[in-house]
């Protein structure tokens, strides 16, 4: 299992319609955590343009993660989940992984396993 590393992110919280119309620049995976909450991962050169002047836009460092191949996902993670993964890609899946709250960003080429930094040690230990 690859080591979980601290992720840089840009978190945006605003009404769902404003978030849906947001314009993102730069190379990043943008995860919709909730209808009013998005997280751009690896957001070193990412910016967002929003119509909502009251939106919260903050740097996020509260997550760790590891990029996996689809084969690594099947080998290391799938045996530790009790829920079905979506066949659609890209997709965000979230739930307990090895009993730890975590998320999976599923794309065709790779998968991002991420969890809150506070749970990193526990997740890494249980997936080892």
N, C-alpha and C positions, 0 to 999 in steps of 0.2 A: 504494500500500500504506500503510495507516495506521501510525503510529509505534508501536513496541512500548513499552509503559509498564510500570513496576514495579507488580506486583500485591501486594495485601495478602492474606494467607491465614492460615488456622488449620489446622495439621497435626495429625492424630490417628493414632497408631500403637498398636495393641492387637490381641489375638486376633480373628480374623475374626468369630466369633459375637458378641462384644461390640460390634464395629463395626457389624455388621448390625442390632443392636438399639438402636443409638444414637438419641437424640432430638435433633434439630437445631432451634434457634430462630433467627429472623432471616432476612433475604433474602440468599441466597447459592447459588451452584452448588456442590454437593458432588461432587467427583470421586473415584472409587475408583481410586487409582493402582495398588494391589495388594490382595490379599485382606485384608491387615492394615494398610493405609495409606490414609487419606483426606485430601483437601485441600479445604477450603472456600475458595472464591475470593471476593474483595471482602468479606472477613469483618470489616467494621468493627463490626457489631452482632450477630455470630453467637456462639452459645454451644452447647455440646454436653453432653448428660447421658449418662454411661456407667455401666454396672454394674461395670466393671473399675477398681478403685482404683489400679492400677499403670500405667494407660494413659499414654502420652506425649502431652501436649497442648501445643503450642508455636506461637508466632507464626511464620509462614513468609514470608520476603521474598526467597526465592531464585529467583522466577520473574518473567518479563515476559510481557506478552501484548497482544493486540489483538482487540477484538470486530469480527467481520465479518458481513456479510449472506451468505445462501446464494449469491447471485450473485457476490459478491467472492471467496468460497471457490473457486468454480468458475473464476473468471478468474485469480486470483493464486496460489492454493495447489495446486489439483489438478494443474496441469501439472508440478509439482515433486515429486510423490509417485509411487512405483512400486508401491503397494499399493492395494487396493480399500477404499473407505470403506463402512462399514456403512449399510444403508438404515434401520435402526432408530434411533429418536430418543426420548429422549436417549441418547447414547452417547459413550464416551471412546475415541478412537483415538490410537495412539502409534506412532511409527516415525521414519524419516528423512524430513525435508522439505527438499528441496534439499541433501541430504547432511548435514543437521544434525538431531540428536535433538530431537524436538519432539512436542507433543501437540495434539489437537483435541478440544474439547468441542462436540459437535454437538447442537443442539436444533432444533426446528422453525423458530423465528424468527431465530436467530442462531447464530454459531459463534465459539468462543474459540480463537484460535491462541496457544499458550503454549510457552515453552521456558525452560530454565535461564538465569538472568541472564548467566552466563559465555559463552553462545552467542548472545546477543542481537544483537551487531554482525554476526556472521557470517550469521545467518539474515536479518536485515534487508537486508544487502548482496546476498545471493543472490536474494531475492524482489523486489528493486527493478526 
